[in-house]
Structures are given as C-alpha cells and as structure tokens.
Amino acid sequence: GTKAGIVSALGIAGGCLVHTFAAVVGLSVLISESAVAFNVVKFLGVGYLCYLGITSLLSKSELSTQTKFESTPLKKIFWQGVYTNVLNPKVALFFLAFLPQFADTHSEDFKWQVLGLGAWFNISGTLINVLVAVIFGKAGSYLNQLPHFSRIQNKITGLMMLGLGAYLAFAKRAE
C-alpha cells in the first residue's frame, strides 16, 4: 500500500543517513580498505536479503496485498528499509566514491560539503521513492482485485531478493 511504501522509503532514507555520516567520519574508508570489514557487512547483507527472499517464497498468502500490509507493523517496514540499506556495502562504497568527487578535498569544510551532498542525495532520492510508493500504491488498489496476485508477487519478490543476495555475495571490493 501507499502508506507502507512511504514508510519503507523513509527507512531507506534512514539507511542513507547512516552511510552519509559514515562517509563524513571515514568509516566508509575502513569498509572499502578492509577486506574483513567489507566481507562482514557484505555477508550480513547477503544473509538478510536471502532471509527476505526465502520468507517471500515460502509465503502461502492468498490475501490481498492491502490486507497483508495492514497486518505488518509500519515500524517493522521502516526498520527493514534501514537494515537493507545499511547492510549493503555497495551503498557505503557509492557514498565513499561518489560524494567526495563533488567536494573540495583540500577545504577545511570538506566534511560539511560531504554532509551537504549526502543530505541532498538523500532528500532527492527519498522524494523519488515516495513518488514511486504513491504511484504503485494507487496501482495496488487495482491489483488487489486480481485473484492470486499476492502469491505471484511474493514469488517474484522472493526471487528478486535471492538474486540480489547472490549478486551481492559475489561483489568484490573496489581496488
């Protein structure tokens, strides 16, 4: 539903805030430079994506997606968005590689520039994610009327999560 999509988008934004602050204080550098740290974060992310994928695949729900979303606490949806984003080392590496390109590394305000760029990226990305949630939330009202849609959606979602987990499992550190 629309509300669940918006809450999920806000969770993703929370994850982006973690990565932004990590980039500012240099934790992203540690993840990118340390094979152990990278692999710990990577495999935590892989495990979580696989858990979500298997849970979706095993779901026997024939209920409409609207009923299903109402039974899932919004707090849980929010934290799923945060965890999924925070445990993705590609996001950390993106912030590490992307944000500094647009900041003056020799400036005393470098950290503030990175923080501002991270905030701008997060705000614009969250607005797009909220827009997607609203559009697909409205489309969901129509799709709820289709028999067996929820079960098919769960299977597709499960396969996508497992595919993302497999992709992440084979990800390599930027050298």
Secondary structure, DSSP 8 states (H G I E B T S, - for coil): -HHHHHHHHHHHHHHHHHHHHHHHHTHHHHHHH-HHHHHHHHHHHHHHHHHHHHHHHH----S-HHHHHHHS-HHHHHHHHHHHHHT-HHHHHHHHHHGGGGS-TTSTTHHHHHHHHHHHHHHHHHHHHHHHHHHHHHHHHHHTTSTTHHHHHHHHHHHHHHHHHHHHHT-----
